[in-house]
Amino acid sequence: MELIEWLAKATGYDAGYIHDLAKNSESAYNVFYIRKKGGKREIAEPREPLMKVMRALNDLIFRKLKVSKYATAYNKGDGILKNASRHKRAEIVYSFDLKSFFPSIAFRHVSELLSKKYGEKNVDLIWRLVSYKKGLPIGAPTSPFICNAVCYKMDLQIAKRLRRAVYTRYADDLTVSYAKRKHDKRDVPAVINRIVRDHEFRLNDAKTRAAWAGRAKCVTGLTITAGRSITADRKIDLGGRVTVGHKYKDALKKQIYNLLVLKKGHRQKIAGRLNFVRQIEPDYARRLAAKYERFDEVGFFE
């Protein structure tokens, strides 16, 4: 079965409609901006027809792509706590950030990933369905899976080059740590920068950090203290168990109510906060879903 036929069957849309959607995909997004340190981030959230096609592509292709064991985001069981825990015994931790991660993924990356199996014609259709402004949109369900697959070879290369280190990548956050300071290679930043550039990414130099023994070390928003417990901003540590602070929970509850009942607020931003809670306190996230799912007309809790 041809790709377009499979998408038509999976979505219930006519093949011609899917082709038209691909041709005009950039107009099929709700675009808004959220504040971030030093500026704002553009969020492009696909509207339902395109969203449905993207979910079908995830099921058919993107969820099945090879992902390295060093990737700690976007797959079942992954999360910031799992990512930070791998570095819990480190004496030295290096942190790096990939600049404009999703938007920097280009057609050539996806073509290299898929053309051998699906052919250039299908890859062109796929790219037009999943891309936005010549990159991947922040807010689309396909973007995270594509990025993880594109980074597969880069992850393996970094891990091989820094053999004594523990390496993880949580989305665009790269972390390298050493359990013993004597194993530290002081050229780690240069190695990471070189490999990242070889794979056509760039580092955000302002976010490159290094922390040594005796100091708190921040890994994907969680802090590994000198005593090797894990805490974070907006969270507290009770008996070694990481929890989410009451103020953060109350604010999230209000935001979900506003979104689903009053139809106010940015879905993508609130979904990110809910995902944060899911990773730290999944039971609380499930209770929120049980309380508000009767108001959920847009699949917010899916």
C-alpha positions as CSV (number, residue, x, y, z in Angstrom):
1,M,0.0,0.0,0.0
2,E,1.3,3.5,-1.0
3,L,2.0,5.9,1.9
4,I,-0.7,8.3,0.8
5,E,-3.2,5.4,0.7
6,W,-2.2,4.3,4.1
7,L,-2.7,7.8,5.5
8,A,-6.1,8.1,3.9
9,K,-7.2,4.8,5.4
10,A,-5.8,5.7,8.8
11,T,-7.3,9.1,9.0
12,G,-10.5,8.8,6.9
13,Y,-9.4,11.7,4.8
14,D,-9.4,11.5,1.0
15,A,-5.9,11.2,-0.6
16,G,-6.4,14.4,-2.5
17,Y,-7.3,16.2,0.7
18,I,-4.0,15.0,2.3
19,H,-2.0,16.2,-0.7
20,D,-3.7,19.6,-0.4
21,L,-3.0,19.7,3.3
22,A,0.7,19.0,2.5
23,K,0.8,21.9,0.0
24,N,-0.8,24.3,2.4
25,S,0.5,22.9,5.7
26,E,2.0,26.2,7.0
27,S,-1.5,27.7,7.2
28,A,-2.7,24.7,9.3
29,Y,-1.2,25.8,12.6
30,N,-2.3,27.9,15.6
31,V,0.8,30.0,16.3
32,F,1.5,31.7,19.6
33,Y,4.5,32.8,21.6
34,I,5.6,32.0,25.2
35,R,8.2,34.0,27.1
36,K,11.6,32.5,27.8
37,K,14.7,33.9,29.2
38,G,16.1,36.5,26.9
39,G,13.1,36.5,24.5
40,K,10.2,34.5,23.3
41,R,9.6,31.0,21.8
42,E,7.3,30.4,18.8
43,I,4.9,27.5,19.3
44,A,3.2,26.2,16.2
45,E,0.4,23.8,17.2
46,P,-1.2,21.9,14.3
47,R,-5.0,22.1,14.0
48,E,-7.0,18.9,14.0
49,P,-6.8,17.8,10.3
50,L,-3.0,18.1,10.2
51,M,-2.7,16.8,13.8
52,K,-4.6,13.6,12.9
53,V,-2.3,13.0,9.9
54,M,0.8,13.6,12.1
55,R,-0.4,11.1,14.7
56,A,-0.9,8.6,11.9
57,L,2.7,9.2,10.7
58,N,3.9,8.6,14.2
59,D,2.2,5.2,14.3
60,L,3.3,4.2,10.9
61,I,6.9,5.6,10.9
62,F,8.3,7.8,13.6
63,R,7.6,5.7,16.7
64,K,9.4,2.8,15.0
65,L,12.6,4.6,14.2
66,K,15.8,3.6,16.0
67,V,16.6,5.7,19.1
68,S,19.9,5.5,21.1
69,K,19.9,4.3,24.7
70,Y,21.4,7.7,25.6
71,A,18.2,9.5,24.7
72,T,16.0,10.1,27.8
73,A,13.1,12.1,26.4
74,Y,9.9,11.3,24.5
75,N,9.7,7.6,25.0
76,K,7.8,5.6,27.6
77,G,9.5,5.7,31.0
78,D,11.7,8.6,30.0
79,G,11.9,11.9,31.8
80,I,14.0,14.5,33.5
81,L,14.2,12.5,36.7
82,K,15.6,9.5,34.8
83,N,18.0,11.7,33.0
84,A,19.3,13.3,36.2
85,S,19.5,10.0,38.0
86,R,22.1,8.7,35.6
87,H,24.5,11.4,36.7
88,K,23.7,11.2,40.5
89,R,27.2,9.7,41.4
90,A,29.2,12.2,39.3
91,E,32.0,14.2,40.6
92,I,32.0,16.5,37.6
93,V,29.1,17.3,35.2
94,Y,29.1,19.2,31.9
95,S,25.9,20.6,30.5
96,F,25.3,21.7,26.9
97,D,22.3,23.0,25.0
98,L,21.6,22.6,21.3
99,K,20.6,25.9,19.7
100,S,17.2,26.1,18.0
101,F,16.9,22.3,18.1
102,F,13.6,21.6,16.4
103,P,13.8,24.4,13.8
104,S,17.3,23.3,12.9
105,I,16.2,19.9,11.6
106,A,16.1,20.3,7.9
107,F,14.8,18.3,4.9
108,R,18.3,16.7,4.4
109,H,18.1,15.2,7.9
110,V,14.8,13.5,7.3
111,S,15.7,12.5,3.7
112,E,18.8,10.7,5.0
113,L,16.7,9.0,7.7
114,L,13.8,7.8,5.5
115,S,14.6,7.9,1.7
116,K,16.2,4.4,1.5
117,K,13.0,2.8,2.9
118,Y,10.3,5.1,1.6
119,G,11.7,6.8,-1.5
120,E,12.2,10.5,-2.2
121,K,8.7,11.0,-3.4
122,N,7.2,9.8,-0.1
123,V,9.9,11.6,1.9
124,D,8.9,14.9,0.1
125,L,5.3,14.3,1.1
126,I,6.2,13.5,4.7
127,W,8.4,16.6,5.0
128,R,5.7,18.9,3.8
129,L,3.3,17.4,6.3
130,V,5.6,17.6,9.3
131,S,7.7,20.8,8.6
132,Y,7.1,24.4,9.4
133,K,9.2,27.3,8.1
134,K,11.9,24.9,6.7
135,G,12.3,23.2,10.1
136,L,10.3,21.2,12.6
137,P,7.7,23.0,14.6
138,I,7.7,23.2,18.4
139,G,4.2,22.0,19.2
140,A,3.8,19.2,16.7
141,P,3.6,15.5,17.9
142,T,5.9,14.3,15.2
143,S,8.8,16.6,16.0
144,P,10.2,14.9,19.1
145,F,10.3,11.4,17.5
146,I,12.0,12.7,14.4
147,C,14.6,14.6,16.4
148,N,15.5,11.6,18.5
149,A,16.0,9.5,15.4
150,V,18.0,12.2,13.7
151,C,20.3,12.3,16.7
152,Y,20.9,8.6,16.9
153,K,24.3,8.6,15.2
154,M,25.4,11.7,17.0
155,D,24.6,10.1,20.4
156,L,26.6,7.0,19.5
157,Q,29.6,9.1,18.4
158,I,29.6,11.2,21.5
159,A,29.4,8.1,23.8
160,K,32.1,6.3,21.9
161,R,34.5,9.3,22.0
162,L,33.9,9.9,25.7
163,R,34.1,6.3,26.8
164,R,34.7,6.8,30.5
165,A,31.9,9.3,30.8
166,V,28.2,8.9,31.4
167,Y,26.4,10.6,28.5
168,T,22.7,11.4,28.1
169,R,20.6,13.6,25.9
170,Y,17.2,14.9,27.0
171,A,15.8,16.5,23.9
172,D,18.3,19.4,23.2
173,D,20.0,19.1,26.6
174,L,23.3,17.2,26.5
175,T,24.9,16.0,29.8
176,V,28.3,14.5,30.2
177,S,29.6,13.4,33.7
178,Y,32.4,11.5,35.3
179,A,32.2,9.5,38.5
180,K,35.9,10.2,39.1
181,R,37.4,13.6,38.5
182,K,40.7,11.9,37.4
183,H,38.9,10.5,34.4
184,D,37.7,13.9,33.2
185,K,39.1,15.0,29.9
186,R,39.3,18.8,29.9
187,D,38.6,18.8,26.1
188,V,35.0,17.7,26.7
189,P,33.5,21.0,25.4
190,A,35.7,20.9,22.3
191,V,34.8,17.3,21.6
192,I,31.0,18.0,22.0
193,N,31.2,21.1,19.9
194,R,33.0,19.3,17.1
195,I,30.7,16.3,17.0
196,V,27.6,18.5,17.2
197,R,28.8,20.6,14.3
198,D,29.6,17.5,12.2
199,H,25.9,16.6,12.5
200,E,24.9,20.2,11.5
201,F,23.8,21.4,14.9
202,R,25.1,24.3,17.0
203,L,25.7,24.7,20.7
204,N,24.2,27.6,22.7
205,D,27.5,28.7,24.2
206,A,25.7,30.8,26.9
207,K,24.2,27.6,28.4
208,T,27.4,25.5,28.5
209,R,28.2,24.7,32.1
210,A,30.6,22.6,34.2
211,A,30.3,21.8,37.9
212,W,32.8,19.9,40.1
213,A,32.7,17.8,43.3
214,G,31.4,19.6,46.4
215,R,29.0,21.8,44.3
216,A,25.4,21.4,43.4
217,K,25.1,20.2,39.8
218,C,22.0,21.1,37.6
219,V,20.9,18.5,35.1
220,T,17.8,19.2,33.0
221,G,16.3,21.5,35.6
222,L,16.9,19.1,38.5
223,T,19.7,19.8,41.0
224,I,22.1,17.0,42.2
225,T,23.3,18.3,45.6
226,A,26.7,17.7,47.1
227,G,25.0,15.0,49.1
228,R,23.8,13.3,45.9
229,S,20.1,13.8,46.5
230,I,18.0,15.3,43.7
231,T,16.0,18.5,44.1
232,A,14.9,21.3,41.8
233,D,13.3,24.7,41.5
234,R,9.6,24.6,42.3
235,K,10.1,21.2,44.0
236,I,11.1,19.9,47.4
237,D,12.9,16.8,48.5
238,L,11.2,14.7,51.3
239,G,13.2,11.8,52.5
240,G,15.1,11.5,49.2
241,R,11.8,11.4,47.2
242,V,11.4,14.2,44.7
243,T,8.0,15.9,44.8
244,V,6.3,18.9,43.2
245,G,5.7,22.0,45.4
246,H,2.1,22.8,46.4
247,K,2.2,26.3,44.8
248,Y,3.2,24.8,41.5
249,K,0.4,22.2,41.7
250,D,-2.2,24.8,42.6
251,A,-1.2,27.0,39.7
252,L,-1.3,24.1,37.3
253,K,-4.8,23.0,38.5
254,K,-6.1,26.5,37.9
255,Q,-4.5,26.7,34.5
256,I,-6.1,23.4,33.5
257,Y,-9.5,24.5,34.7
258,N,-9.1,27.8,32.7
259,L,-8.1,25.9,29.6
260,L,-10.7,23.2,29.6
261,V,-13.7,25.0,31.3
262,L,-13.2,28.7,30.5
263,K,-11.3,28.1,27.2
264,K,-8.5,30.4,28.2
265,G,-4.7,29.9,28.2
266,H,-2.1,28.3,25.9
267,R,-2.6,24.6,25.6
268,Q,1.1,23.8,24.7
269,K,2.5,25.7,27.6
270,I,0.1,24.1,30.1
271,A,0.7,20.7,28.6
272,G,4.4,21.2,29.1
273,R,3.8,21.9,32.8
274,L,1.5,18.9,33.1
275,N,4.2,16.7,31.5
276,F,6.7,18.0,34.1
277,V,4.4,16.9,36.9
278,R,3.8,13.5,35.2
279,Q,7.5,12.8,35.3
280,I,7.9,13.7,39.0
281,E,4.5,12.7,40.5
282,P,2.6,10.6,38.0
283,D,-0.1,9.7,40.6
284,Y,-1.0,13.4,41.1
285,A,-1.1,13.9,37.3
286,R,-3.5,11.0,37.0
287,R,-5.8,12.5,39.7
288,L,-5.8,15.8,37.8
289,A,-6.8,13.9,34.6
290,A,-9.6,12.0,36.5
291,K,-11.0,15.3,37.8
292,Y,-11.0,17.3,34.6
293,E,-11.3,14.7,31.8
294,R,-15.0,15.2,31.5
295,F,-14.3,18.8,30.3
296,D,-11.6,17.6,27.9
297,E,-13.0,18.1,24.3
298,V,-9.5,18.4,22.7
299,G,-7.6,15.4,23.9
300,F,-5.5,17.4,26.3
301,F,-4.9,14.4,28.6
302,E,-4.0,12.0,25.8
